[in-house]
Amino acid sequence: MVYLQIIIGFVLLLGGAEFLVRGAVQISVRFGLSMLLIGMTVVAFGTSAPEFLVSLSAALEGSPAIALGNVVGSNIANVLLILGTTALLAPIMVDTRAVIRDGLMLTGASVLFLGLSLTDTISQTAGLVMVVALGGYFTSSYIRERNTANASEALHEREAEEFQDITMSTPMAWISLLGGLIALSFGADQLVNGGTLIARDFGVSEEVIGLTLIAFGTSLPELAASVVAARRGHTDVAIGNVIGSNLFNTLGVAGGVAMVVPLPVPEQLIRFDLWVMTAATFALLVFLSTGTRIGRRAGGLFLLAYGLYIAAQVAGVERVLEIFGGS
């Protein structure tokens, strides 16, 4: 039954996120919101909704290690797994003008998240600071891009257009939105409950389950969206999705959950996983700042790095750190 719970959770998160975003985009269009604002907020929140609901559910059920592991593991998977897979399908062309500002913000947010995590607990005050920082950045970015047409504005608009369905009626849009929320909520509960049982049955720590199994499940919507975008030749949208999702995960998900329930940081995350997440973010920043395309060779290296990361979790991070002199 536990494996059935996990599968049901995966399916509901994937389908729920798709219906939620498509319904929300259609409703936003009918309320007269610009495609720029929709791309920056509605799509960014919608694709990160699985991470938020799973982490919130885990924290409220007394499993904060799963909540934080999900955020860190999702960010790692988004960069290494999703961009690696996308690049194998079609090389990702990086337009520095369109992504550098968001990339720098993501790097700064990752450093902030790392610093707050090193205090051993992300407090409610720290969570508020993170959420305010995210809101402030979105507001300033929207004002700047609304007044000045640029490549970044065009990218956010294309992100929204990927989810626009002009054939969907307003009643169906509301049904899609509400149905997506219900599916996400139920799927989050199934995934957290199943993941917790697996951790207990196999003697695996909850943070490892959050970093691997649950993080993979909550990253499925971004993976599906990026693969579809790559097959359409819109690889810039794929990289925009990853940057936006990671930025929202780092500040919105971790910060929002911490405002409700303070999050103690497991020792393994402090010693290993947070540094992997930060390193992956800086590796992405190199491509964003230099305008170097992420080709199939780089995509293969990203996937190899993710495979090694998962292997380290399976073998045991403590054992790996001992081998490399990290203890």
C-alpha angles and dihedrals in degrees: 000000000000092000090048088054090053093049092047089049092052093049094047093047092050096045095037094054091049094051092042095053096042092049093045092049092051093048091047091052091051090051088056100251115155121250087241093059092042092053094048098045117011096042093039092051095040096053090047095045093097091055092047097048094043093048093045091048091049093048093048091049092054100261105112090156089065090048095054094036089056092054095047094041093048092052091050092047092047093057103035104028103031099038090040092053092043093050091053089056095045130350111258113237110211118212103197092198092058100046111021096091093049089043092054090047090051091051091049091047091051091051090048091049090049092050094049091047091054088065086071095239132052100219129206090255091052089049091053091050090052094049093047090049090053093048092047092051094049091048095049092044092051093049092048095046094043091057097041124041110224144148093271091057091051091051094052089049092052089051090057093044090057088068099039116114110185091189094062115103122220095253090050090049090056091046089050092049096047093040090051092051092050092047092048093049094049092042091051091053092048093049095047094046093046093046092050092051092049091051091053096043095050098034092242120147117253092238091059090052089049093048095050122017099026095038089053091051095050091047093056094092091054090045093051093045092048094048091050090048091050092050088053090050093250098124091149088065089054093056091044089053092052094048092047094045094049092047091051092044093051098047107014103039100035092037096044094048092045089055087060100036124011109240119224109208116232115235093239091060091051094048100041126351100055089053091051090051092049092047091050089050092051090047088054090048090058090060092043095050097043097041090232112158118240099236131185093274092054089044090054090051090050091053091046090052090050091049090052090048092053090045089055090053092049093047092044124264093233090056092048092049090050091052092052094041096256097133 
